[in-house]
Amino acid sequence: MQSFFDTVFQFIRMIQINDIIDILVVSFVFYKAMMLLRETRGEQLVRGIISLFIIMQFSDWLSLNTLYFLLRNTMQVGLLAIIVVFQPELRRALEKMGNTSLKTLTGQENEELQKTVDTIASTCARFSRDRVGALIVFERFTRLGDIIRTGTVLDADISEDLLVTIFNTNIPLHDGAVVIRDNRIHAASCFLPLTTNENLSRELGTRHRSAIGITECSDAVVVVVSEETGKISFGKDGNLTRNLSEETLKKALMKSLENAGPQKKDGIFAAVGNIFTKWKEAHSHDKKEESDE
């Protein structure tokens, strides 16, 4: 037992600071890769590749030469196929790496999210007063590409006037849902899956059942305005909270979106971002005191 601890202590003494940095960087890369896969439908494909790799190793250990030869060559050719299959995900990952640096460190992302939430909440309050039906989906971790393809891609800045125009009953785009991605109106007139829950109240119409349906098959959050009653509802994780005010809607959206999906800030980026934000607040406070004096 003593020799075991001696070996462990000797191994620990051999670890240098660059080894620790190396491990942390590799761990961070793997973590971000896993988070990226959670946003896609390629998770099953990755599981299949891992299963093939395990079978290949077992075939080598058991001297199943023919099977090992076939799997080894398949895996070699499969690397090119993986790049082709995951091309959208790889492109999105590189785009995120480019967008994370400045926006996260300067706090612009939180400002954009707050502006988005304020605009959506005030617009929904207007819809509630005017009895205008609306269905707005916020994309988080789960990518909603299949849903977006059923509608019309707009990729426009969020504004109250644009939302009022989209949900005008005289406009073809009003029939369906608006999908918000990266604090922008990414698509409109999108069709959502209906919930299969048979225990829901019969008062809920197709718009509300669609809202529950999309939250059952993804981690998206949804805002619904009833055309009949004007009530504002908030959907998440297959549940629907009804009769919200403008302020309670803001709180619900900020709580659900501030640390999730495209706005999520993890690891070292979050730590540096928080430090930078606190420094900026303290610096501005000192400047204010100096000007007051």
N, C-alpha and C positions, 0 to 999 in steps of 0.2 A: 504493500500500500504506500509505503514511504517513497519507493522508487517512482510510483505513479505520480505523486504530488511533485517530486523533484522534476520529472519530465514536464509536467504542466507549468511549473514555475520557470523552467528553462525556456520553454516555448514562449511564455509571456514576456520574458526579458528580451527575447529576440525581436519582438514586435516594435516597430519604429513608427514615428508619427506619419510618415508617408504611407505606411501600410494601413493605418486607421483611416486616413483620407481616402485611400483607394477603395476600401470596403464601403465607406459611407457613400462615395460617388456611385459605385456599382449598385448599391442597395437603392439609392434614389432613382437611378435609371430604371431598374426593374419595377420599382413602385409606380413610377409614371407610366411605364408600359402597361402595367396591369390596369391602371386607371383608364388608360386609353382604350383598352380592350373592353372595359365595362361599358363604354359608350357605343360600342358597335355590336353587330350581330355575328362577328367573326370568332366569338368565344368558343363555339362548338368546333369550329375548324381547328383552332389551336389545340383543343383537347384531343382531337383525332390525330394531329401530328405528334403530340406527346405520347399517345398510345402506340403509334407506329414505332417511335424511337425506343420505347420500352420493350416492345416485342422484338425489335432488331437486336437489342442487347441480350435478351434471353436466348434468342436463336444462336448468337455467337457463343454464349456460355455452354449451350447444349450441343454445340457442333452441328447445328442444322444448316449446313453449308449452302444449300440451294436457296432456302428461305432468307438467309442472311445476305446472300449475293443480290437477290431481287430487292430486298428492302433497302440495302445500302445504296444501290444505284437509283432506286426510286427517290430516296431522300436527297441525293445529290441533284437530280433533275428537279425535285420539288422545291428547291431553294428559289429557283427562278419563278416558279409558279406562285410561291408565297409573295414575292415582290409584286407580281402582277395583281394577285387577289387583294392584297392589302394596300394597293396604291392610294386609294382615297384616305385611308387611315394614316399612312405615312405622311401624306401631304398635309393633313390636318395637324399632325403632331409637330411638323416643322413650322407650320403657321403659328401654332400655339407658343412654340419656343420663341418665335420672333415677337409675339405680342405680349408675352408675360413680362419682359424686362422692364420697360419704362412705365407702362400703364399700372402695373402692380406696385412698383416701388414708389410712384408718385401719388398713389391713392386715387388716380383718375377713374379706376374701374368702379370703386364704391360710389363715386360721385355720379357716374353714368347710371349705375343701378338705381340710386336714389331718384334721379331724374325720371327714369323709366317708370318706377313704381308710382311716383307722384302723378305722372301723366295718365297712367292706366287707371289709378284710383279716381282722379277727378273726372275722367271721361266716363267711367262706369257710374259715378254718381249722377252725371248728366243723363246717361241712358236710363237710369232708374227713375229720374224725375219725368222724363219724356216717354217712358214705357217703350223703350227700344231694346229689342232682344240682341244679346251679344254673347259670343263664345270665344274666349282668348286663352291660348295654351302657351305656357312657358316651358321651353325645353331645358332640361337639366343634364344629368349624366347620360341617360339613354337618348341616343340620336333618333330623331323622328323622320328620317328620310322617306320611309314608306308613306307616312302621313302627308308629308310635304308634296310628294309626287302626285297626290290626288287633287291638289289645288293649283293655284297660280303663284309663282315665285315673284315677289316684289322687291325684297332686299332694300327697304326704305327706312328712313329715320322715323322714330315714333313721334307722332304728334296727334293732338286731339282732333284737329280738322280731318286728318287722313282716316282716323278710326271712325269718325262720324260718317265720312263718305263711304267707307267700306261697308258699314252696317246699315246704310240707307236701303230700305226695302225696294227702291227703284233701281238699285245697282245689282248686277248679277253676282258680284262677289260676296253679297251679304249672306248668301245661303251656304253656311259652313263655318269653319273656325279659322281664326287668325293664329298663326304660330310665331311666337317671339323667340328669336335665337340671337345671342350675343347683343342684347339690348337693341335689337332692330326688328322691324316687322319683316320677317323672312318670307312668309307666304300667307295667302288668304284663300278663302273658299275651300278649305281642306275638310275632308270627311273623316270623322272619328269612329272607332268601333263602339257599338252599343254594349252596355253592361249586360252580363248574363245573370245578375242578381235578381231573383224573383221576389225578394222580400221588400223591395223598395215601395215607397208610397205611390199610389196611382196619380197623385197630384203632379208627379215629376213627368215632364214631357220628354220629347226626343233630345232636345238640347241638353237637359240635365243628365239624361241617361248616357249621352255621348261623353259628357264631361267625366262621369264616373268611369266609363269604359276605358278611356285613355289613361286614367290614373291607375287602373287595375293592371294594365299591361306595360306600364312604364313608370318612371319616377317623376313624370311631368306634374306640374301644378296648373290648375285651371280656374279661371274666373268666368262666372256665368251671370248674365243679367236676364231676368225673366221678362218676356214681352207682356205677359198677362198681368203680373203683380208688381213688376218693377223691383223685386227683391234681388239683392246681390248675393251670390253664393260663391264659396271657395272650395275647390276640390283637391284632395291629396290622398294618396295611398288607398284609393277606393272608397273614400269617405267624402261626404259633402256637408259643409257647414253653411247654413242658410241665414238670410236676413242680416247681412253685415253692413256696417256703416262705412263711410269713406275712410275714416281713421283706422277702424279695425281691419279693413282690407289692406291698408298700407302696412300695418304691423304683421299681418299674416304673410304677405308677399316678401317683406324684408327678411323675416325669420326663415322662410323656406329657400330664398334665393341668395342670401348674402354669402353663405358658405357652401354653395353647391353649384354643380354644373359648370358653365363657362366662367362663372365668377369665382370659383373655388380657388383658394390660395393655400398651398401646402408647404410644409417643410421649411427650408431655408428662405424661400421667397417670402413666406408669411412673416417669418421672424424679422428679416431685414426690412420688409415693408412696414411692420408695426413700429420698429425702431425709427425709421425715417419719418413716419407720420407723427410720432410723439415729438421728435426733434423739431419738425416743422411747426407743430402747434406751440411748443415752448418758445421757439424763436420768434414767432409772430406775436406771442404774448409779451415777450420782453420788448419788442419793438413798440407795441402799443403803450406799455408803461413808460418808455422813454419819451414817446410823443406827448403823453399826458403831462409829464413833468415839464 
